[in-house]
């Protein structure tokens, strides 16, 4: 009996969340995209929302916040690997200790 096994190659990167979400928006609101870019004003107006320039609202802001969102949206190339030799009762416990950059680890989880 001959088996036809197809080997699937993977690029080793995490899912591109930004691209996936953008494709969802394009499927529902294609008119909100021009030259591959999202026109947020048009999207909001289609949903009955309008940009309010009232600057007296409470906001949680800090320097570098927008950069944090950009970094969080980038694809990860890391891998979580167990270290049985550094673990206590690795085969018996259900607990894991994960060491690494917080944001990178959270993206991998």
N, C-alpha and C positions, 0 to 999 in steps of 0.2 A: 504494500500500500504506500503510495508516494504522497507525501505531504508538501503542499506548496506554502512555504512560510515566507511571508513578506516582511522584510525588516524596515521598520519605520525610523527614520532619523529625526532626532529632535535637536533644537538649537541650544538647549540648556538654559534658556531664559524664562523668567516668569511671564505670565500672561500680560499683554499690553492692554491694560485697563483703559487707558485714554482712547486708544484706537477702537476698542470694542464698544465703548460708550458712545463715541462719535458716530460709529456705524449705526447704532440703534437710533440715534437722533436723526440721522440722514434718512433712515427708512420711514420714520414717522413724519418728519418735517423737512423734506428735501428743499423746499423753498427758502429755508433759513440758511442755506449754504451757498456761498459764492466763491469760486476759485479754491474750493476745499476748506474754506474758513467759515466758522460759525458766526452768524450775525445775531448776537445775543439780544439786541433791541427788537429785532423782528420776531425772534422766538418768544420773548416775553409778551410782546403785543398780541401775538396769536393766542396766548394763554390768558389774555385779559389782565396782564400785569404790566405796569409801566414803571420805568426807572424814576424814583423819587429822589431828588437832590436835597432832601432834608438832612442836613448834617448834624442835627441835634439828637440823633439816635444813639443809644448805648451800643458800643461795639467792643469786642475783644480783639484788640490789635496789638501787634508788636513788630519791631523792626525785623525784617526777614521772613515774615509770615508767608508772603506770596512765593518766596523761594522754597520754603518748606513744602508747600503744596506741589510745586514743580518736582522737587526731589522725590516726594512720596509717590508721584504718578509715574516715575521712570521705572523701566523694567529692571528686575533684579537678575544678576547672574550667579548669585550665591547658591549654596547647597547645604541643607542640614544633614549632618552625618552623626550617628551615635559613636560614642567612645566607650565601649564596654570595659576596657582596661582601666579607665579613670572612674568608673561608676561603682556604686555599692549595690550588690545583688541585682545586677543588670537584667538577668533572666527572670527574676521573681517580681520585681517592682513594676508598677505602672506609672511611675513618676519620671519626669525628664527634667534635666537642668539644661537650659540653652544659654550659651555664652556668645556674645557678639554685639554688633551695633544694633541698638534697639529698633530703629526704623527698618533696617535691612532684615532683621529677624522677623518682625511683624509682617513685612511684605511676603516673606517666604511661608509664613504660617497660613 
